[in-house]
Amino acid sequence: MLRWADNNLLDLKWEEIGEHYGRYRLHVPEAERAMARSLERYGQLSPVVVCRRQDRYELIDGFKTIERRTRSGADPAPVGPAHGGR
């Protein structure tokens, strides 16, 4: 994992991360296959990114990673919070 990500990681379980924003992502089968190959070869290099929406965390980056890891039965991916203004 990259050093910049180490400081602010959240300890969340899969069921604590919503996919409300998943409807906005584009499904590109070749990109999904490439992500699967990368995870197998290099492992998880950067955290998935979440933001707070109402009373839960919502995934905003890392949909392919989450999908692949849940299908394989892997432990939850590292999760980093999104930072920024309103």
trRosetta pair geometry for C-beta under 8 A, 3 or more apart (Angstrom, degrees):
i j d omega theta_ij theta_ji phi_ij phi_ji
1 5 5.6 -102 168 71 106 125
1 6 6.7 124 112 -71 120 80
1 44 6.8 0 -83 109 90 89
1 45 6.7 154 -112 -166 43 31
1 46 7.0 123 -147 -96 73 32
1 47 7.3 43 -147 -47 119 79
1 78 6.0 62 -116 -8 141 163
2 5 5.0 85 72 3 87 107
2 6 7.9 -137 100 -27 51 81
2 45 6.6 53 -31 165 92 75
2 46 5.7 7 8 -96 118 82
3 6 5.7 -36 -160 -1 45 119
4 7 7.6 -52 -178 14 38 103
5 8 7.4 -92 -165 50 46 80
5 9 6.5 61 155 -66 83 99
5 46 6.0 170 -57 -146 152 68
5 47 5.0 165 -164 -6 133 109
5 78 6.5 81 147 134 130 141
5 80 5.5 -91 -147 -72 94 137
6 9 6.7 -46 -156 -15 28 114
8 80 5.8 70 95 -145 99 86
8 81 6.0 -94 153 32 117 95
9 47 6.1 -168 -113 -89 94 150
9 78 5.3 -60 -134 -166 128 98
9 79 6.3 108 -162 65 75 54
9 80 5.9 -56 -101 -84 59 69
10 50 7.1 -66 40 46 145 129
10 57 7.3 168 115 -98 162 159
10 79 4.5 -54 60 93 95 109
10 80 7.1 158 5 -103 88 19
10 81 6.1 89 -34 -46 122 91
11 79 7.8 177 -73 43 12 111
12 16 4.5 -132 -166 82 98 128
12 17 5.7 96 137 -51 137 98
12 50 7.3 25 11 -3 164 163
12 57 6.1 -66 -116 46 157 155
12 76 6.5 -154 89 174 65 156
12 79 5.0 -11 30 27 115 161
13 16 5.0 95 56 0 72 107
13 17 7.9 -155 93 -6 42 88
13 76 6.0 -138 -133 -55 35 145
14 17 6.3 -73 -162 33 36 104
14 66 7.4 135 -132 -160 93 100
14 70 5.9 107 -132 -99 146 113
14 76 5.6 -154 -53 -95 73 100
16 56 6.9 -161 -175 -155 62 97
16 57 6.1 42 141 38 86 113
17 48 7.8 46 -153 105 158 138
17 50 6.1 -107 -129 -99 102 135
17 56 7.9 162 -119 162 22 103
17 57 5.3 -45 -110 97 64 106
17 58 7.3 119 -168 -126 64 19
17 59 5.3 62 170 -50 111 97
17 66 7.1 -130 105 -125 143 143
17 79 7.1 -146 -83 -112 132 142
18 53 7.1 -92 61 56 137 121
18 56 5.3 84 -18 116 120 129
18 57 6.7 165 17 91 82 49
18 58 4.5 -38 72 -105 101 73
18 59 6.8 -151 85 4 47 79
19 22 4.0 13 166 -22 100 130
19 58 7.3 155 -85 -156 13 77
19 59 5.4 -7 -103 39 63 119
19 63 7.1 92 -139 -119 110 99
19 66 7.7 -168 -88 99 115 153
20 23 7.7 -47 165 7 42 100
20 53 6.2 -98 40 83 152 163
20 58 4.9 -43 32 -136 108 130
21 24 5.5 -42 -178 27 73 115
21 25 7.4 80 133 -31 77 94
21 58 5.8 100 -4 155 104 119
21 59 6.6 -142 51 85 103 65
21 60 5.6 20 64 -107 158 64
22 25 5.7 -47 -157 16 49 114
22 59 7.0 37 -59 77 92 114
22 63 5.7 129 -117 -119 93 133
25 63 5.4 -111 -14 15 176 161
27 32 7.3 -2 -164 -38 74 131
28 31 3.9 53 90 13 112 116
28 32 6.7 165 84 -16 58 84
29 32 5.6 -58 -148 36 33 112
29 33 6.4 32 156 -18 68 103
30 33 5.7 -52 -148 36 34 110
30 34 6.3 37 152 -21 66 105
31 34 5.5 -52 -146 36 33 114
31 35 6.4 37 152 -22 64 103
31 64 7.0 -114 128 -79 92 156
32 35 5.7 -48 -148 33 32 113
32 36 6.6 36 151 -20 62 103
32 64 5.3 -155 -118 -130 72 118
32 67 7.7 -34 -144 81 113 138
32 68 7.9 172 -169 -62 83 108
33 36 5.6 -52 -151 34 35 114
33 37 6.5 34 152 -17 66 103
34 37 5.8 -53 -150 36 33 110
34 38 6.3 34 152 -20 65 107
35 38 5.6 -55 -147 37 32 113
35 39 6.3 33 155 -19 66 104
35 64 4.2 54 87 138 172 136
35 65 6.7 -114 178 -68 127 62
35 68 6.4 -154 120 -31 106 148
36 39 5.9 -53 -147 35 29 110
36 40 6.5 27 154 -16 62 108
36 64 7.9 -107 -46 170 70 107
36 68 5.4 -172 -99 -122 78 135
37 40 5.8 -59 -150 38 31 111
37 41 6.1 20 157 -13 67 114
38 41 5.9 -63 -141 43 28 105
38 42 5.7 -28 -179 30 69 111
38 45 8.0 -63 159 -4 111 120
39 42 7.2 -70 -114 58 16 72
39 43 6.6 35 -163 -131 53 18
39 44 6.8 19 -131 -69 87 61
39 65 7.0 150 -83 -126 129 75
39 68 5.7 153 19 123 165 148
39 69 7.4 -138 -158 -66 150 82
42 45 5.9 -2 131 -53 123 111
44 47 7.8 51 164 -91 116 40
44 65 7.0 86 -119 -157 97 126
44 69 7.8 23 -74 -80 121 133
44 77 5.5 178 -128 -138 147 92
44 78 6.3 150 138 12 137 97
46 78 7.7 -118 157 74 29 120
46 80 7.9 -51 170 2 80 135
47 62 7.4 -55 143 -76 48 151
47 77 6.7 141 -146 142 57 95
47 78 3.8 -90 -101 111 92 95
47 79 5.5 147 -175 -115 116 8
47 80 3.8 118 85 -15 141 98
48 59 6.2 -30 160 -136 124 102
48 61 6.3 -177 -163 96 63 64
48 62 2.7 -141 -126 80 94 171
48 65 5.5 -159 -75 77 107 132
48 66 6.0 54 -97 -53 161 99
48 77 5.0 80 -9 98 109 132
48 78 7.3 155 16 84 68 54
48 79 5.6 -27 66 -110 87 67
48 80 7.3 172 79 26 36 74
49 59 7.5 101 80 -158 51 58
49 60 5.3 -57 103 66 97 91
49 61 4.0 27 39 47 111 104
49 62 6.1 147 17 -11 62 112
49 79 7.7 141 -102 -162 18 63
49 80 5.5 -32 -104 75 68 88
49 81 7.5 65 -157 -179 70 10
49 82 5.2 76 173 -67 109 89
50 57 4.2 21 167 179 141 109
50 58 6.1 147 -157 70 84 34
50 59 5.6 -48 -99 -94 81 42
50 60 6.4 138 -123 8 26 85
50 79 5.6 7 -1 -172 120 111
50 80 7.5 159 23 79 75 38
50 81 6.2 -49 72 -111 80 52
50 82 6.7 -138 89 -10 30 91
51 57 7.2 151 75 -152 24 66
51 58 5.8 -26 63 60 75 89
51 60 5.4 38 -3 -24 104 133
51 81 7.1 95 -102 -163 46 72
51 82 4.4 -33 -77 39 94 124
52 56 7.5 162 -147 90 62 24
52 57 6.2 -49 -95 -98 53 57
52 58 7.5 100 -153 14 10 86
52 81 7.9 5 -29 -144 86 111
53 56 6.5 -24 66 70 77 71
53 57 7.7 92 21 -151 78 16
53 58 4.3 17 10 -10 126 132
57 79 7.5 47 161 174 155 143
59 62 6.1 -109 -161 64 110 92
59 63 6.3 123 134 -80 134 71
59 66 6.3 -52 -118 -26 157 157
60 82 5.9 3 45 -47 143 143
61 82 8.0 116 11 -78 108 112
62 65 4.4 -49 -169 43 84 121
62 66 5.6 88 129 -26 90 95
62 77 6.6 -163 177 96 137 154
63 66 5.9 -55 -146 37 29 109
63 67 6.2 28 157 -18 65 109
64 67 5.8 -56 -145 38 30 112
64 68 6.1 27 159 -17 65 110
65 68 6.0 -60 -147 39 26 107
65 69 6.1 17 161 -13 65 113
65 77 5.4 57 143 -83 118 165
66 69 6.1 -62 -142 41 25 105
66 70 6.1 20 163 -16 65 111
66 77 6.4 -104 -85 12 63 131
67 70 6.3 -60 -145 38 24 105
67 71 6.3 22 158 -17 62 111
68 71 6.0 -60 -149 37 27 110
68 72 6.4 13 159 -9 64 113
69 72 6.0 -63 -144 43 30 104
69 74 4.1 -82 -159 62 83 120
69 75 7.7 -56 -180 70 119 36
69 76 7.3 98 132 -133 140 27
69 77 5.5 -179 -5 -47 168 99
70 73 7.7 41 -177 -72 31 27
70 74 7.6 -79 -61 46 23 79
74 77 7.8 50 110 -61 120 72
76 79 7.2 -30 154 -30 115 109
